[in-house]
Amino acid sequence: MFAVTGDGSSHQYSRSGRPDCVAIFLHQIETGLIRIHVNGDWTKCGLPGPLVDECVVSESVLPSLLRLTVISIARRKTVELENYQMIYSRRRMAIQDFARKYAITQTYTDFIERLITP
């Protein structure tokens, strides 16, 4: 990176500021083998997988591993959103609200008597 901006003034480039994206670079090292370089902002969960930085894979398995890695990155970004609730927690809260709304306060014996008697 150059330390000069578009208007000619100097600019201090900081490597500590990481981008808010992940770039996956593929380099063919020999016929049938691809080296993976992953560059970007890592989540608090760690590195996404199954493709990690500097791994070497064959061309035959690359499409499926690349797909799984992109899905993993997308899921991690979604989970890190501030107000995001996982679907299972939303479902659990909806069931609890439903139970609170339609609950009848009675004992188990009263429930059985009410169920058996016509």
CNS distance restraints for C-alpha pairs under 8 A (distance, minus, plus):
assign (resid   1 and name CA) (resid  13 and name CA) 7.34 0.50 0.50
assign (resid   2 and name CA) (resid  13 and name CA) 7.78 0.50 0.50
assign (resid   3 and name CA) (resid  10 and name CA) 5.71 0.50 0.50
assign (resid   3 and name CA) (resid  11 and name CA) 4.91 0.50 0.50
assign (resid   3 and name CA) (resid  12 and name CA) 5.81 0.50 0.50
assign (resid   3 and name CA) (resid  13 and name CA) 6.19 0.50 0.50
assign (resid   4 and name CA) (resid   8 and name CA) 5.80 0.50 0.50
assign (resid   4 and name CA) (resid   9 and name CA) 5.75 0.50 0.50
assign (resid   4 and name CA) (resid  10 and name CA) 4.49 0.50 0.50
assign (resid   4 and name CA) (resid  11 and name CA) 5.32 0.50 0.50
assign (resid   5 and name CA) (resid   9 and name CA) 5.59 0.50 0.50
assign (resid   5 and name CA) (resid  10 and name CA) 6.13 0.50 0.50
assign (resid   5 and name CA) (resid  11 and name CA) 6.11 0.50 0.50
assign (resid  18 and name CA) (resid  40 and name CA) 6.67 0.50 0.50
assign (resid  18 and name CA) (resid  41 and name CA) 5.77 0.50 0.50
assign (resid  19 and name CA) (resid  40 and name CA) 6.08 0.50 0.50
assign (resid  19 and name CA) (resid  41 and name CA) 5.88 0.50 0.50
assign (resid  20 and name CA) (resid  40 and name CA) 7.00 0.50 0.50
assign (resid  20 and name CA) (resid  41 and name CA) 5.65 0.50 0.50
assign (resid  21 and name CA) (resid  40 and name CA) 5.53 0.50 0.50
assign (resid  21 and name CA) (resid  41 and name CA) 5.98 0.50 0.50
assign (resid  22 and name CA) (resid  38 and name CA) 7.05 0.50 0.50
assign (resid  22 and name CA) (resid  39 and name CA) 5.71 0.50 0.50
assign (resid  22 and name CA) (resid  40 and name CA) 4.07 0.50 0.50
assign (resid  22 and name CA) (resid  41 and name CA) 6.12 0.50 0.50
assign (resid  23 and name CA) (resid  38 and name CA) 5.83 0.50 0.50
assign (resid  23 and name CA) (resid  39 and name CA) 5.13 0.50 0.50
assign (resid  23 and name CA) (resid  40 and name CA) 5.94 0.50 0.50
assign (resid  24 and name CA) (resid  36 and name CA) 6.97 0.50 0.50
assign (resid  24 and name CA) (resid  37 and name CA) 5.84 0.50 0.50
assign (resid  24 and name CA) (resid  38 and name CA) 4.56 0.50 0.50
assign (resid  24 and name CA) (resid  39 and name CA) 6.37 0.50 0.50
assign (resid  25 and name CA) (resid  36 and name CA) 5.85 0.50 0.50
assign (resid  25 and name CA) (resid  37 and name CA) 4.98 0.50 0.50
assign (resid  25 and name CA) (resid  38 and name CA) 6.23 0.50 0.50
assign (resid  25 and name CA) (resid  39 and name CA) 7.97 0.50 0.50
assign (resid  26 and name CA) (resid  34 and name CA) 6.31 0.50 0.50
assign (resid  26 and name CA) (resid  35 and name CA) 5.85 0.50 0.50
assign (resid  26 and name CA) (resid  36 and name CA) 5.00 0.50 0.50
assign (resid  26 and name CA) (resid  37 and name CA) 6.49 0.50 0.50
assign (resid  27 and name CA) (resid  34 and name CA) 5.51 0.50 0.50
assign (resid  27 and name CA) (resid  35 and name CA) 5.06 0.50 0.50
assign (resid  27 and name CA) (resid  36 and name CA) 6.51 0.50 0.50
assign (resid  27 and name CA) (resid  37 and name CA) 7.94 0.50 0.50
assign (resid  28 and name CA) (resid  32 and name CA) 7.73 0.50 0.50
assign (resid  28 and name CA) (resid  33 and name CA) 6.03 0.50 0.50
assign (resid  28 and name CA) (resid  34 and name CA) 4.46 0.50 0.50
assign (resid  28 and name CA) (resid  35 and name CA) 6.16 0.50 0.50
assign (resid  29 and name CA) (resid  33 and name CA) 5.96 0.50 0.50
assign (resid  29 and name CA) (resid  34 and name CA) 5.83 0.50 0.50
assign (resid  29 and name CA) (resid  35 and name CA) 6.44 0.50 0.50
assign (resid  30 and name CA) (resid  34 and name CA) 7.37 0.50 0.50
assign (resid  32 and name CA) (resid  58 and name CA) 5.48 0.50 0.50
assign (resid  32 and name CA) (resid  59 and name CA) 5.24 0.50 0.50
assign (resid  32 and name CA) (resid  60 and name CA) 7.86 0.50 0.50
assign (resid  33 and name CA) (resid  56 and name CA) 6.57 0.50 0.50
assign (resid  33 and name CA) (resid  57 and name CA) 5.71 0.50 0.50
assign (resid  33 and name CA) (resid  58 and name CA) 4.55 0.50 0.50
assign (resid  33 and name CA) (resid  59 and name CA) 5.97 0.50 0.50
assign (resid  34 and name CA) (resid  56 and name CA) 5.54 0.50 0.50
assign (resid  34 and name CA) (resid  57 and name CA) 5.41 0.50 0.50
assign (resid  34 and name CA) (resid  58 and name CA) 6.02 0.50 0.50
assign (resid  34 and name CA) (resid  59 and name CA) 6.53 0.50 0.50
assign (resid  35 and name CA) (resid  54 and name CA) 6.19 0.50 0.50
assign (resid  35 and name CA) (resid  55 and name CA) 5.79 0.50 0.50
assign (resid  35 and name CA) (resid  56 and name CA) 4.40 0.50 0.50
assign (resid  35 and name CA) (resid  57 and name CA) 6.56 0.50 0.50
assign (resid  36 and name CA) (resid  51 and name CA) 7.26 0.50 0.50
assign (resid  36 and name CA) (resid  52 and name CA) 7.14 0.50 0.50
assign (resid  36 and name CA) (resid  53 and name CA) 5.95 0.50 0.50
assign (resid  36 and name CA) (resid  54 and name CA) 5.26 0.50 0.50
assign (resid  36 and name CA) (resid  55 and name CA) 5.44 0.50 0.50
assign (resid  36 and name CA) (resid  56 and name CA) 6.19 0.50 0.50
assign (resid  36 and name CA) (resid  57 and name CA) 7.80 0.50 0.50
assign (resid  37 and name CA) (resid  52 and name CA) 7.41 0.50 0.50
assign (resid  37 and name CA) (resid  53 and name CA) 4.75 0.50 0.50
assign (resid  37 and name CA) (resid  54 and name CA) 5.25 0.50 0.50
assign (resid  37 and name CA) (resid  55 and name CA) 7.50 0.50 0.50
assign (resid  38 and name CA) (resid  52 and name CA) 6.54 0.50 0.50
assign (resid  38 and name CA) (resid  53 and name CA) 4.85 0.50 0.50
assign (resid  38 and name CA) (resid  54 and name CA) 7.58 0.50 0.50
assign (resid  39 and name CA) (resid  53 and name CA) 7.69 0.50 0.50
assign (resid  42 and name CA) (resid  46 and name CA) 6.21 0.50 0.50
assign (resid  42 and name CA) (resid  47 and name CA) 6.14 0.50 0.50
assign (resid  42 and name CA) (resid  48 and name CA) 7.87 0.50 0.50
assign (resid  43 and name CA) (resid  47 and name CA) 7.21 0.50 0.50
assign (resid  43 and name CA) (resid  76 and name CA) 6.93 0.50 0.50
assign (resid  43 and name CA) (resid  77 and name CA) 7.36 0.50 0.50
assign (resid  43 and name CA) (resid  80 and name CA) 7.81 0.50 0.50
assign (resid  45 and name CA) (resid  76 and name CA) 7.48 0.50 0.50
assign (resid  47 and name CA) (resid  52 and name CA) 7.10 0.50 0.50
assign (resid  48 and name CA) (resid  52 and name CA) 6.94 0.50 0.50
assign (resid  48 and name CA) (resid  69 and name CA) 6.42 0.50 0.50
assign (resid  48 and name CA) (resid  72 and name CA) 5.99 0.50 0.50
assign (resid  48 and name CA) (resid  73 and name CA) 5.87 0.50 0.50
assign (resid  49 and name CA) (resid  68 and name CA) 7.46 0.50 0.50
assign (resid  49 and name CA) (resid  69 and name CA) 5.22 0.50 0.50
assign (resid  49 and name CA) (resid  72 and name CA) 6.66 0.50 0.50
assign (resid  50 and name CA) (resid  65 and name CA) 6.29 0.50 0.50
assign (resid  50 and name CA) (resid  68 and name CA) 6.82 0.50 0.50
assign (resid  50 and name CA) (resid  69 and name CA) 5.68 0.50 0.50
assign (resid  51 and name CA) (resid  55 and name CA) 6.86 0.50 0.50
assign (resid  51 and name CA) (resid  65 and name CA) 6.42 0.50 0.50
assign (resid  51 and name CA) (resid  66 and name CA) 6.85 0.50 0.50
assign (resid  51 and name CA) (resid  69 and name CA) 5.97 0.50 0.50
assign (resid  57 and name CA) (resid  61 and name CA) 7.01 0.50 0.50
assign (resid  57 and name CA) (resid  62 and name CA) 6.48 0.50 0.50
assign (resid  58 and name CA) (resid  62 and name CA) 6.27 0.50 0.50
assign (resid  59 and name CA) (resid  63 and name CA) 7.73 0.50 0.50
assign (resid  61 and name CA) (resid  65 and name CA) 6.30 0.50 0.50
assign (resid  62 and name CA) (resid  66 and name CA) 5.85 0.50 0.50
assign (resid  63 and name CA) (resid  67 and name CA) 6.14 0.50 0.50
assign (resid  64 and name CA) (resid  68 and name CA) 6.24 0.50 0.50
assign (resid  65 and name CA) (resid  69 and name CA) 6.12 0.50 0.50
assign (resid  66 and name CA) (resid  70 and name CA) 6.23 0.50 0.50
assign (resid  67 and name CA) (resid  71 and name CA) 6.25 0.50 0.50
assign (resid  68 and name CA) (resid  72 and name CA) 6.11 0.50 0.50
assign (resid  69 and name CA) (resid  73 and name CA) 6.21 0.50 0.50
assign (resid  70 and name CA) (resid  74 and name CA) 6.19 0.50 0.50
assign (resid  71 and name CA) (resid  75 and name CA) 6.16 0.50 0.50
assign (resid  72 and name CA) (resid  76 and name CA) 6.20 0.50 0.50
assign (resid  73 and name CA) (resid  77 and name CA) 6.26 0.50 0.50
assign (resid  74 and name CA) (resid  78 and name CA) 6.22 0.50 0.50
assign (resid  75 and name CA) (resid  79 and name CA) 6.18 0.50 0.50
assign (resid  76 and name CA) (resid  80 and name CA) 6.33 0.50 0.50
assign (resid  77 and name CA) (resid  81 and name CA) 6.77 0.50 0.50
assign (resid  78 and name CA) (resid  84 and name CA) 7.26 0.50 0.50
assign (resid  79 and name CA) (resid  84 and name CA) 6.52 0.50 0.50
assign (resid  79 and name CA) (resid  85 and name CA) 7.82 0.50 0.50
assign (resid  79 and name CA) (resid  86 and name CA) 7.55 0.50 0.50
assign (resid  80 and name CA) (resid  84 and name CA) 7.51 0.50 0.50
assign (resid  85 and name CA) (resid  89 and name CA) 6.40 0.50 0.50
assign (resid  85 and name CA) (resid  90 and name CA) 6.43 0.50 0.50
assign (resid  86 and name CA) (resid  90 and name CA) 6.44 0.50 0.50
assign (resid  87 and name CA) (resid  91 and name CA) 6.12 0.50 0.50
assign (resid  88 and name CA) (resid  92 and name CA) 6.11 0.50 0.50
assign (resid  89 and name CA) (resid  93 and name CA) 6.15 0.50 0.50
assign (resid  90 and name CA) (resid  94 and name CA) 6.18 0.50 0.50
assign (resid  91 and name CA) (resid  95 and name CA) 6.27 0.50 0.50
assign (resid  92 and name CA) (resid  96 and name CA) 6.22 0.50 0.50
assign (resid  93 and name CA) (resid  97 and name CA) 6.14 0.50 0.50
assign (resid  94 and name CA) (resid  98 and name CA) 6.13 0.50 0.50
assign (resid  95 and name CA) (resid  99 and name CA) 6.10 0.50 0.50
assign (resid  96 and name CA) (resid 100 and name CA) 6.12 0.50 0.50
assign (resid  97 and name CA) (resid 101 and name CA) 6.05 0.50 0.50
assign (resid  98 and name CA) (resid 102 and name CA) 6.19 0.50 0.50
assign (resid  99 and name CA) (resid 103 and name CA) 5.47 0.50 0.50
assign (resid 106 and name CA) (resid 110 and name CA) 6.17 0.50 0.50
assign (resid 106 and name CA) (resid 111 and name CA) 6.64 0.50 0.50
assign (resid 107 and name CA) (resid 111 and name CA) 6.28 0.50 0.50
assign (resid 108 and name CA) (resid 112 and name CA) 6.28 0.50 0.50
assign (resid 109 and name CA) (resid 113 and name CA) 6.15 0.50 0.50
assign (resid 110 and name CA) (resid 114 and name CA) 6.06 0.50 0.50
assign (resid 111 and name CA) (resid 115 and name CA) 6.08 0.50 0.50
assign (resid 112 and name CA) (resid 116 and name CA) 6.10 0.50 0.50
assign (resid 113 and name CA) (resid 117 and name CA) 5.92 0.50 0.50
assign (resid 114 and name CA) (resid 118 and name CA) 7.88 0.50 0.50
